[in-house]
Amino acid sequence: MAINLDKINEAIDRLDPNKNTGANNQSIIKLEEGEHQLRIAPYKHDLEMPFQELWFHFGVAGRTFLCPTKMKGDPPDPICEFASKCWDQFTKTNDDSFKEMFKQMAAKLRVYVPVIKRGEEDKGIRWWSISPRTTYKDVLNHVRSALRQNVDITDETEGLDLVVTMAHGFNNWLVPENIITALKPSPLAAKKDIPAIIDSVTPVNELFQFAPVDEMKLALDKHINPNADDSDSTSGTGKDFSSNTKVEAEEDNVSEKIGEAFDKLLP
């Protein structure tokens, strides 16, 4: 049986820290600085809730992992398990270094919204990734306010567009500075084109791939002990953690004792 080149390429992609867990980049929209007119489209796989919530572990040895524990209810993955141990130690010791590591390693929510961009309807539905703390709440409030007036802004024939202004915010990241709804309803597209547009969506469960647990464990080990040799199966369990990794608390630098503390957590 010949080796499968596609599977080799997929494996290499998963190991590339610049790859976002195998995201289908053509299905994700990036908004540049300025004003954009977007329309939330019905999501054919969940017509009652177009907003899809995904949980990730960010920045683990430079990689992003979809969290199987949060997403599928699986037993704790290695990163979730380590984060839990950090929190347990924080509650026992009140050492902020453990709290900071927990915050870094714990799964975090991102919300994906199926949208079309006005002027680019030919690209079909793409997913807009938004922050749950700010943009998600803002958009949900627009949706709820409209529903109270018997208006479904995602309706394919009489919905409302969103006017989104992107500007540079914290750390110079581009973020939605302002979101308003259009004053007049409009169709998603020409009537004859609507079915094809709704069918164009990439299912949310195909946006990202779950990484094998062994890959998550390897990335965790590398994150904890970045100078360890890749060939060393015990990487991440050495005693030089404090000299290789520095974590900052909100107010003070982490104490040198974090090295010894984390050694106790590692298998």
C-alpha positions in Angstrom: 0.0 0.0 0.0 1.5 3.3 -1.1 1.9 6.1 1.5 -0.7 8.8 1.3 0.9 12.2 0.5 -2.2 14.1 1.6 -2.0 12.6 5.0 1.7 13.5 5.2 0.9 17.1 4.3 -1.9 17.2 6.9 0.5 15.9 9.6 3.1 18.6 8.7 0.4 21.3 8.7 -0.6 20.2 12.2 2.9 20.6 13.4 3.3 24.1 11.9 2.9 26.7 14.7 1.6 29.2 12.1 -1.3 26.9 11.2 -4.4 27.5 13.3 -5.3 23.9 14.0 -5.9 23.3 10.3 -8.3 26.2 9.8 -9.8 26.5 6.4 -8.6 30.1 5.8 -10.8 30.7 2.8 -13.8 30.1 4.9 -12.8 32.8 7.5 -13.2 36.5 6.8 -10.6 39.1 7.8 -11.8 42.6 8.0 -9.4 45.4 7.3 -9.4 48.8 8.9 -12.5 50.9 7.9 -16.2 50.3 7.4 -17.7 47.0 6.3 -21.3 46.0 5.7 -22.0 42.5 6.8 -25.1 40.3 6.8 -25.5 37.5 9.3 -26.7 34.5 7.3 -28.9 31.7 8.4 -26.7 28.7 9.4 -28.3 25.7 7.7 -27.0 23.3 10.3 -28.4 25.2 13.2 -31.2 27.6 12.0 -32.1 28.6 15.6 -28.6 29.7 16.5 -26.1 31.0 13.9 -23.5 32.0 16.5 -21.2 29.0 17.0 -19.0 28.9 20.1 -15.6 27.2 19.9 -13.1 26.6 22.7 -9.4 26.8 22.1 -6.1 26.5 23.9 -4.1 29.4 22.6 -0.3 29.8 22.5 0.8 26.4 23.6 4.4 26.2 22.3 3.2 28.6 19.6 0.2 26.5 18.6 -3.5 26.7 18.9 -5.5 23.6 19.8 -9.3 23.0 19.6 -10.2 21.9 23.1 -11.8 18.4 23.0 -12.8 18.6 26.6 -14.9 21.7 26.2 -16.1 20.8 22.7 -16.9 17.2 23.0 -17.1 16.5 26.7 -14.1 14.2 26.4 -12.0 13.3 29.5 -9.7 16.2 30.3 -7.1 16.7 27.6 -3.4 17.2 28.8 -3.7 21.0 28.6 -7.0 21.2 30.5 -5.6 18.7 33.0 -2.5 20.8 33.6 -4.5 24.0 33.8 -6.7 22.3 36.5 -3.6 21.4 38.5 -2.4 25.0 38.3 -5.7 26.2 39.7 -5.6 23.7 42.4 -2.2 24.8 43.5 -3.3 28.5 43.4 -6.2 27.7 45.7 -3.9 25.9 48.1 -1.0 28.4 48.0 -2.5 31.7 46.8 0.6 32.0 44.6 -0.4 34.2 41.7 2.1 32.5 39.4 -0.2 29.4 39.4 -3.2 31.6 38.6 -1.4 33.2 35.7 -0.4 29.9 34.3 -4.0 28.7 34.7 -5.3 31.7 32.8 -2.7 31.1 30.0 -3.4 27.4 29.6 -7.2 27.2 30.2 -9.5 26.9 27.2 -10.8 30.2 25.9 -13.9 30.9 23.9 -14.1 32.3 20.4 -17.4 32.9 18.6 -17.8 32.3 14.9 -20.6 34.0 12.9 -21.7 33.1 9.4 -21.7 36.3 7.3 -21.6 37.6 3.8 -19.8 40.8 3.0 -21.6 43.2 0.8 -19.8 43.6 -2.4 -18.3 40.1 -2.0 -21.4 38.0 -2.2 -19.8 35.8 -4.8 -17.4 34.5 -2.1 -20.4 33.0 -0.3 -20.8 32.7 3.5 -17.6 33.1 5.5 -17.1 32.8 9.2 -16.4 36.0 11.2 -14.4 35.3 14.4 -15.3 37.6 17.3 -14.5 38.1 20.9 -17.0 36.8 23.4 -16.4 39.6 25.9 -17.1 42.5 23.6 -18.2 42.1 20.0 -20.3 39.0 20.7 -22.3 40.8 23.4 -22.7 43.8 21.1 -24.0 41.8 18.2 -26.3 39.7 20.5 -27.8 42.9 21.9 -28.6 44.1 18.4 -30.2 40.7 17.6 -32.2 40.8 20.8 -33.4 44.4 20.4 -34.5 43.6 16.9 -36.4 40.4 18.0 -38.3 42.4 20.6 -39.6 44.4 17.6 -40.4 41.2 15.8 -37.5 41.6 13.4 -35.0 38.8 12.8 -31.9 40.5 11.4 -30.7 37.1 10.0 -33.9 36.7 7.9 -32.9 35.8 4.4 -35.5 38.2 2.8 -36.2 40.9 5.4 -33.2 41.0 7.7 -30.9 43.8 8.6 -27.2 44.3 7.7 -24.6 45.2 10.2 -22.3 48.1 9.6 -19.0 47.3 11.3 -16.2 49.8 11.7 -12.8 48.3 12.3 -10.1 50.2 14.0 -6.8 49.6 15.8 -7.3 48.9 19.5 -5.3 47.2 22.3 -1.8 46.1 21.1 -2.7 47.7 17.7 -5.0 44.8 16.9 -7.8 45.5 14.5 -11.1 45.2 16.4 -14.7 46.3 15.8 -14.8 49.8 17.1 -18.5 50.3 16.3 -21.4 48.1 15.2 -24.8 49.4 14.1 -27.7 47.9 12.3 -28.9 49.2 8.9 -32.2 51.1 9.2 -33.9 49.4 6.3 -34.4 45.7 5.8 -33.0 44.0 2.7 -32.7 40.5 1.3 -29.6 38.4 1.8 -29.2 38.3 -2.0 -31.2 38.1 -5.1 -34.0 35.6 -4.5 -32.7 33.1 -7.0 -29.2 33.2 -5.4 -30.2 32.8 -1.8 -30.4 28.9 -1.7 -26.9 28.7 -3.2 -25.4 31.2 -0.8 -26.9 29.4 2.2 -25.6 26.1 0.9 -22.1 27.7 0.5 -21.3 27.6 4.2 -18.5 25.4 5.5 -19.8 23.4 8.4 -18.3 24.8 11.6 -17.1 21.3 12.6 -14.9 21.4 9.4 -13.3 24.7 10.2 -10.8 23.2 12.6 -9.3 19.8 13.2 -8.9 18.2 16.6 -5.2 17.4 17.2 -4.2 14.0 18.5 -3.8 14.0 22.3 -0.1 13.0 21.9 0.5 16.2 19.9 -1.2 18.2 22.6 1.0 16.5 25.3 4.1 17.2 23.2 3.2 20.9 22.7 2.5 21.2 26.5 5.9 19.7 27.3 7.6 22.0 24.8 5.8 25.0 26.3 6.8 24.2 29.8 10.4 23.3 28.9 11.1 25.0 25.5 14.8 24.1 25.4 14.3 20.4 25.8 15.5 18.1 23.0 12.6 17.0 20.7 13.9 13.5 20.9 13.6 13.4 24.7 10.4 11.7 25.6 10.6 13.2 29.1 10.7 16.8 27.9 8.9 19.1 30.2 9.7 17.1 33.3 13.2 18.5 33.9 14.3 20.6 36.8 15.2 23.6 34.7 11.7 25.0 34.1 12.2 28.1 36.0 15.3 29.0 34.1 13.7 28.5 30.7 10.2 29.9 31.1 9.2 33.2 32.6 5.6 34.0 33.4 4.5 37.4 34.5 1.7 37.9 37.1 -0.6 40.9 36.7 1.4 43.0 39.2 4.7 41.2 40.1 7.2 38.9 38.4 6.8 35.3 39.1 8.8 34.1 42.0 11.7 31.8 41.4 9.9 29.1 43.3 7.6 28.5 40.4 10.2 26.0 39.0 10.0 23.7 42.0 6.2 24.2 42.2 5.6 23.1 38.6 8.0 20.2 38.9 5.5 18.8 41.4 2.7 19.0 38.9 4.4 17.3 36.0 4.0 13.5 35.5 
